[in-house]
């Protein structure tokens, strides 16, 4: 990713606090590289939770902070204390957090120490589909994050509105950098590639003629993986040439249950596990399926779009910004597995529709969501805040 040459002494310091390397690999590599050309950049992350990409810029200082994704009072208090001690010692010019736990601990520590510029980027609310005490607790966490931050950011316009309506942040108090998404898409990496398509299908023992549906993301309940498998099982009864690839880490230990559910069509589902090369699967599939119950934006959708394939997804906040319904993909009612199956089947049956939607999706990514455009927006934001 290109960035302007440094013309400023590396005096300003920026610290990112993120719970898991998975989020860093997915969203921040390009921004960290661009920021490191201008500022001293540190990254606080649980480096033992998941491998950090080798592509991370060597100028970024990695600080292994054992933040756990799940609620753990003693561990969380220990991490909070470590962050307070770190921020007091380093006196960063700004702290920028992402992910719920990283946001809560990072923003509280930064506010406690008096870091003057505290940014948090929301990428989806885990409480959006919860109810009762669980919803109240997680919503309170987001309220605390917004209270402690000096700037609240989100990765889509619909998410901004949702945060404001739900009272997480003041009206018009949430900003989107650029057109949306956290990082945009690297067009040199995510693009149609016939050779990769042939090789990947050969590697996974799937014929060139098979219609491949692709899921990329965390294997978790809120990603709709059970809806996906149920829909594919029903669809596979009538379409023996259909195939499904599931790419991503099994964070909730659901693989055994999912494989049992799909036992009738087990030979047509490929479980690849996590991958640092999601683009090779996107370039080799025919369309993406993302039945997620919550998304900040739906980054995987525009990455797949850059590879020339459309998406089928639930009609939710965030995703509605990534998909132009009927133009770059198909949106269906959240939680309606039958409607999801029908949408998947409609793209399976008509290659012309798939091609038309995929071409329009790729054009939209090039015009609105390139990595250069989004990183430029981030750099302009940082320059305005740190160098004014």
N, C-alpha and C positions, 0 to 999 in steps of 0.2 A: 504494500500500500504506500503510495507516495505521500510525502508531507513536505512543507516548505522547510528550507534550510534554517538552522538555528541562527538567530541574530541577537539573542538575549543571553546574558550570562546565566548559567544554571543556578540561580539564587533561590527561586521559589521551589517549595517542596510540596508534593502531593502524595497522600496516602490513600489507597483503596482498601476497603474492608469487605471481603466477600466470604461467604461460608464455605463454599465448595469449589475446587478447581474446575469442576464441570461447567460452572457458570463463567469462569474466566476464559476457558477454552472456547466456549460458544459465543461470548459477547465482547470480550475486552482486549483480545490480542492486538488488534489494529489500533485501538485507541491508546493502549499502553505504549506501543511503539512510537506513535506520533507525539504523545506527551513527553516521552523520554528524550526526545530531541530538543525539548525546550525547558523541561523542569527535572528536578530530582524526584523520581517516582519510586514509591515503595508499595508493596502488596502484602496485606495481612490475609492469610487464607489457611485453611486446614489442609496442608500439603500432603498429609497422610491419608486423606479421605478418598482421593482419586488422583491419578497422575496428571500433573501439569503438562501441557503441550510443549514439545521441544521448540516450537516456533515462538515462544515468549521471548521478548527482547532481552538480551543479556544485560542491558543497562538497568533493568527493573530489579530492585532489591526485594527478594522473597523472604518474608517473615512468617515462619510456620507457627500459626496460632490455632490451637485445637478447638475451633468453633464446631459444635455439633448441630446438625440440622434439627434434631428432636430436642424437646424441652428437657433440660437436665440442670436443676437448680444449682447444685454445687459446682458443676463444671462451668455453667454460664457465669456464675459469680467470679470464679477464678479467671476466666477469660476477660471479663469486664475489668477486673483489677489489673491484669496484664496490659490491657489496652490503655487504661488510664496512666499506668506507669510509663508505657512507651510514648504516649502523646505528650506527657509532661516533660519527658527527657528530650524528645525530638523537636517539639514545637512546630509541627507541620503548618504550612500556610493554609492548607485545606485538607479535609477528610471527605472522601466520597464512598458511600456504601451502597451495596446491592444485596439482594436476597433478604428475607425477613429477619433471620437471626443476626446476620451481619449488620443489617440496618439498626436493629434494636441496640446491640452492644456497641457498635461503632459510633452511632449518633449520641448515645448516652455518655460514652467515654469522652468524645470530642467536646460535648457541651460542658461536661464536668470540668474539663481542663481549660476551657475557654478558647478552643480553636475557632478563629473568626469566621471561617467559611466552611459550612457543613452541608454537603450535598447528598441527597439520597435519591436513587432511581428505583421507582416501583416497576416491576415487570409482571404483575399479576397478583391477585389477592387470594391467599389460601382459604380465607373465610367466605369467599363469595358464594360457595355452594353448601356452606355449613348452616347449622341452625342451633338454637339453644345456647348453652354455656360455652360450647366450643367456638361458635361464631363470635360471641361477645368477647371472649378472651383474645382471639386472634385479631379481631377488629381493634381492640384496645391497644394491642402491640403496634399496629400501623398508626394509630393516633399518637402514640408516644414518639414513634419515629418522626412523624411529620412535625410534632411539637418541638423536638430537639434539633431538627434540621433548619438551616437558614434558607435553603432552596429545595423544593420538592419537584422532582422530575418524573415523567412517565414516558413509556415508549409508544403510546398511541393516543390519538385524540379522544377516542371513546373511553379509554381508561381514565383520562383526565376528568372527563365529565362524571364518571362513576365515582371517583374519589371525592369530588366536590359534592355530589348529590348525597353521598353517604356520610358526609361530615368529617371525612378524614383530613381534608385540607380546606382552607377558605376558598370561596368562589373565586375563580380565575387565579388561584394561588399555585396551580400546577402547570408546569411548562413541558412542552415537547421540543426536543432538539431536532431540527430539520423536519422532514416529512413523517418521521416516526421510525420505529425499530430502534434497537439499542446500538447496533453496529453496521447495519447495511450489509450488502452482499459483495464479495470479491468476485468480480466477473471473470477473472482469469482462472479462478478455482472452481466456481460453480457455473458450468456451461454445458451445452450438449456435447457429447463425446462418443461417437459411434464405436471407436476402438475399445473404450472402457466398457461400453454396453456389451459388446461381444464377450470380452474377457470375464467380466463379472458374472454374466449369465452362465458362462462355461464353468466358472469356479463354483457356482452354486447349483450346478446341474439343472438349469432351467432353460428351456428351448427359446430360440429367438422369436418364435411365434406366440409364446405364452404372454398373456396380459398380466403384468406384475403390478400389484398394489403395494405401496410402501408406507410403513410407519417409522418415523424417526423421532426419538425422544425418550424421556425416562419411562420405564415400564412401571407405571403407578396408576392407582385407581382413578385419580383425578385427570389422568390423560385419556380416560375412556377406553383403556385396553380391553376390558371385558366386553364392552359394546362392539368394539372392532372385531374381536374373535367371534362373537355370536353372529354378527352380520356376515362374516366371511364363511362360517360353517354353513349357514343357510344358502348363501350364494353358490358355494362350491358344489352343492347337490345338483345344480342345473348347468354348471359351467366347469367341466373337468379340466379345462386348460388354464383356469385362473390360478394365480400364485400370490402369496403374501410374504413379504419380507418385513421382519420386525427388528429394527436397529436401535440399540440403546441399552443402558445399564438397568438391571433389575434391582431397583432401590428398595423395593418393599417385599422382596422374596415371593413374587407372584408366579414365577415361571412354571412350577409344578402344577398349580391350579389351572393356569391358562393352557398348558399342554394337555391336561386331562380334558378340559372343555373342548379342545380342538382335535381330539383323538381320531375322529372320523375322517379328517382331512390332514392328518399330521404330515404326510409326505409332500404336501404342497405349501407348507409354512416353513420358512427359514428363520431361525432365531440366531442372529449374528453376534449378539452381545454389543458392548460399547464399541465405538469406532472413532478414530481421529479423521476418518475419510468419509463422512456422510455423503459427500459429493459424488463418490463413485457409485453409490446405490441410487442416488437421485438421477444421475445420467443414464442409469440402466433400467429404471422402472418406467411405468406408463402413466401412473398418477399417484399422488400422495393422499393418504387418508389420515386426518387428524381429528378424532372425535373427542377433543379435550373439553373438559368442563370449565376450565378457566385458563386464560392466557393474557399476558400483558399486551402482546402484539401478534404472536404467531410467526416468529422468525423463521422457523423451518419451512413455512409456506412460501416465503419469498425466495429462500434458497433453492427450493425445488422449482419454483417458477423460473429462476435464472437458468436452470437446466432444461427448461422448455416443457415442463410437465405441470398440469393443473392440479387442483386440490379439491377434495371433498372434506368438509369440516362442519362442526356444529356452529350455529349462528349465535355467537356470543361476543361480548365486548372484546376488543383486541383483534380477534380473528376477522371481524367485519371490516377492520381497517386494512388487513393484509389481503383479503379476497374481495374483488368486485363481483358480486353475485351474478352469475349468468354470463360474465365476461371473462373472468380469469379462473373461475372455479364454481363449485356448487356448494351451497350452504343449506343445512337441514336443521330441523328442530332439535334442540339439545335433549339428549336422553332418548330420542325416538329411534330405536334400533332398526325398526322396519323401514322407516324413511331413509335411514343411513344405508341400509342394504339396497334399496331401490336406486338411490343415487349412485352407489358404487356399481351396480349392475348396468345403469344407463351409460356410464363411461366405458365400462368393460365391453359393451355391445357395439359401440360406435367410435371407431378410430378417428373418423373425420372430426367429430366433436372434440375428442381429446386433443387433436392437433391444433384445432382452431383456438381452443381455450389456452393451450400451452403457449402458442405463439403470442397471444395477447398478454399473457402473464409475464412472459420474458420481456416484452416491450415495456411494460409498466415498471418492472424492476430497474431496467436500464435508465428510465427517465426519472424515477422518484427515489429509489432505494439503493443506489450504488454505495459501496463502502467509502469511497472518496467523498461523496456528498455528505454522508452522515458524520464522518470523522472531521470534516471541515467545520460542520456545525458545532461539534464538541470543542474543537480548538478555539473557535470564535467565542464560545461561552467561557472557556477557561481564561482566555486572554482578557476578556472584559472583566472577569472577576478578580484575577490575580495581578493584572498589570495596569488597571485603571489608575 
